[in-house]
Amino acid sequence: MTYAPETEGLDIRAAFHLAASIGESVGRIEKRLADAQRLQEFTPVLQRIVRAGTYGSTPLILDFGHPDVGTYWDVESIGVGGQYDTTTAAGQAGVHVTAQQVATPDLSSQVDLTKTLPNFAFYGARDVLVQTNERLIVVVENGTATQQYVANVAISVYRTDAGMGRSVNIVGL
C-alpha cells in the first residue's frame, strides 16, 4: 500500500495553518496569565508599625526601620502623641527619612513637623517614600521627662521591580 497524503483527509498547508493558529492562541493566553501574575505579585501590601518610648533628657527617637531589600515604602499616615489620643503631650515631633546614622537627624532629612501633640498626618501617593537604604524616624523634642510617647505609621509596601524599573503608582483605578 502506498502513502498518498492528499487522500488522508488533511492537507499539509492546513495542518501548518492550524498549528500556527494554536500557537497564537497559546501565546495570547500565556501573555494574559503573565500579566495577571505580575499584577498579583506586585500589588502593594498595607503594613502598620507602632513604636513607643519614654522621654528622657534628650530627644526621643522612634525608629520604624527600613524597607526590606527589593521593596520601598509609600507612607500613608503617621500618628504621634502620648499613650492615648486623649493624652495632651508636651513637645513637637519631626518625621525624617534618612540614610544617615546620627543621634538626632537634621532639617536635611525632615519631611514633616508637628508643633502640637497628639497629631495625625495623612499623605498622598508618593508624598513620603522610603527606599531600602533609608530609615523612617520620628523625633520627639521638648517632651516631658518620663512621659510615654507613641507613634504609628501606615505604609504601602511595593516591590521595586513592580514597575519593571519604573517607579509608578496608579491611584484610583
C-alpha positions as CSV (number, residue, x, y, z in Angstrom):
1,M,0.0,0.0,0.0
2,T,1.4,3.4,-1.0
3,Y,1.0,6.5,1.1
4,A,-1.0,9.3,-0.6
5,P,-1.1,12.5,1.6
6,E,-3.9,14.0,-0.5
7,T,-6.2,11.2,0.3
8,E,-5.6,11.1,4.1
9,G,-8.0,14.0,4.8
10,L,-5.7,16.8,5.9
11,D,-3.7,19.0,3.6
12,I,-0.2,19.8,4.8
13,R,-0.8,23.6,4.4
14,A,-4.0,23.3,6.5
15,A,-2.0,21.5,9.2
16,F,0.6,24.3,9.3
17,H,-2.1,26.9,9.5
18,L,-3.9,25.1,12.3
19,A,-0.6,24.8,14.2
20,A,0.1,28.5,13.8
21,S,-3.4,29.4,15.0
22,I,-3.0,27.2,18.1
23,G,0.4,28.8,18.7
24,E,-1.0,32.3,18.5
25,S,-3.8,31.4,20.9
26,V,-1.4,29.8,23.4
27,G,0.8,32.9,23.1
28,R,-2.2,35.2,23.9
29,I,-3.2,33.0,26.8
30,E,0.3,33.0,28.2
31,K,0.6,36.8,28.0
32,R,-2.7,37.2,29.8
33,L,-1.6,34.8,32.6
34,A,1.8,36.6,32.8
35,D,0.0,40.0,33.1
36,A,-2.3,38.6,35.8
37,Q,0.6,37.1,37.7
38,R,2.6,40.3,37.5
39,L,-0.4,42.2,38.9
40,Q,-0.8,39.7,41.7
41,E,2.8,39.7,42.7
42,F,3.3,43.4,42.6
43,T,0.1,44.6,44.3
44,P,1.2,46.7,47.3
45,V,0.7,45.4,50.8
46,L,-0.5,47.7,53.6
47,Q,1.6,47.5,56.8
48,R,1.2,49.2,60.2
49,I,4.1,49.7,62.6
50,V,4.0,51.1,66.1
51,R,6.9,52.4,68.2
52,A,6.8,53.7,71.8
53,G,9.3,55.2,74.1
54,T,9.7,57.2,77.3
55,Y,11.1,60.7,77.0
56,G,14.3,61.3,78.9
57,S,16.6,64.4,78.8
58,T,17.4,64.2,75.1
59,P,15.2,64.0,72.0
60,L,13.3,60.7,71.8
61,I,13.9,58.8,68.6
62,L,11.2,56.4,67.4
63,D,12.8,54.4,64.6
64,F,10.5,52.5,62.3
65,G,13.3,50.8,60.4
66,H,13.7,50.4,56.7
67,P,12.1,48.5,53.9
68,D,13.3,45.0,53.0
69,V,15.7,44.7,50.1
70,G,13.8,44.8,46.9
71,T,11.0,46.9,48.3
72,Y,10.2,50.6,49.1
73,W,7.6,52.2,51.4
74,D,5.0,54.8,50.4
75,V,4.0,56.3,53.8
76,E,0.2,56.9,54.0
77,S,-0.2,58.2,57.6
78,I,1.7,58.9,60.8
79,G,0.2,59.5,64.2
80,V,2.3,60.6,67.2
81,G,1.4,61.7,70.8
82,G,1.0,60.4,74.3
83,Q,-0.1,56.9,75.0
84,Y,-3.8,57.7,74.3
85,D,-5.4,60.0,71.9
86,T,-6.8,62.0,74.8
87,T,-3.4,62.5,76.3
88,T,-2.0,66.0,75.8
89,A,1.7,65.5,75.3
90,A,4.2,68.3,75.5
91,G,6.7,68.8,72.7
92,Q,6.9,68.6,69.0
93,A,7.6,65.8,66.6
94,G,9.6,65.7,63.3
95,V,9.3,63.0,60.7
96,H,12.6,62.1,59.0
97,V,13.6,59.9,56.1
98,T,17.4,59.4,56.3
99,A,20.2,57.1,55.3
100,Q,22.5,58.7,57.9
101,Q,23.1,57.2,61.3
102,V,23.0,60.3,63.6
103,A,21.8,60.9,67.1
104,T,19.3,63.5,66.0
105,P,18.6,63.9,62.3
106,D,18.7,67.5,61.0
107,L,16.5,69.5,58.6
108,S,18.1,67.9,55.5
109,S,16.1,64.7,56.1
110,Q,12.9,66.2,57.6
111,V,9.7,65.6,55.7
112,D,7.1,66.8,58.2
113,L,6.8,68.5,61.5
114,T,4.1,69.0,64.1
115,K,4.3,71.5,66.9
116,T,1.4,70.1,68.9
117,L,0.7,66.5,70.1
118,P,-1.2,64.4,69.5
119,N,-1.2,64.8,65.8
120,F,-2.1,62.7,62.7
121,A,-0.8,63.4,59.3
122,F,-2.1,61.8,56.0
123,Y,0.0,61.8,52.9
124,G,-1.0,61.3,49.2
125,A,0.6,58.8,46.9
126,R,4.4,59.3,46.6
127,D,4.5,62.2,49.1
128,V,6.8,60.3,51.5
129,L,8.9,57.5,50.0
130,V,11.4,55.4,52.0
131,Q,13.9,53.4,49.9
132,T,15.8,50.3,51.1
133,N,18.9,52.2,52.2
134,E,16.8,54.8,54.2
135,R,15.1,54.7,57.6
136,L,11.8,56.3,58.7
137,I,12.3,58.1,62.1
138,V,10.0,60.2,64.3
139,V,11.9,62.5,66.6
140,V,10.1,63.9,69.7
141,E,11.7,67.1,71.1
142,N,10.9,69.3,74.1
143,G,8.9,66.5,75.7
144,T,8.0,65.9,79.3
145,A,10.5,63.7,81.2
146,T,9.2,60.2,82.0
147,Q,6.2,60.6,79.7
148,Q,5.3,57.8,77.3
149,Y,5.2,58.7,73.6
150,V,3.7,56.5,70.9
151,A,3.9,56.8,67.1
152,N,2.3,54.6,64.4
153,V,2.6,54.6,60.7
154,A,0.6,53.1,57.9
155,I,2.7,52.3,54.8
156,S,2.2,50.6,51.5
157,V,5.0,48.2,50.7
158,Y,5.9,48.0,47.0
159,R,8.4,45.8,45.2
160,T,11.0,47.8,43.4
161,D,10.6,45.6,40.3
162,A,6.8,46.1,40.2
163,G,7.2,48.8,37.6
164,M,9.9,46.9,35.7
165,G,12.4,49.6,36.6
166,R,9.8,52.4,36.6
167,S,8.6,53.7,39.9
168,V,4.9,54.4,39.2
169,N,1.8,54.2,41.4
170,I,-1.6,54.3,39.8
171,V,-4.2,55.6,42.3
172,G,-8.0,55.3,42.0
173,L,-8.2,52.6,39.4
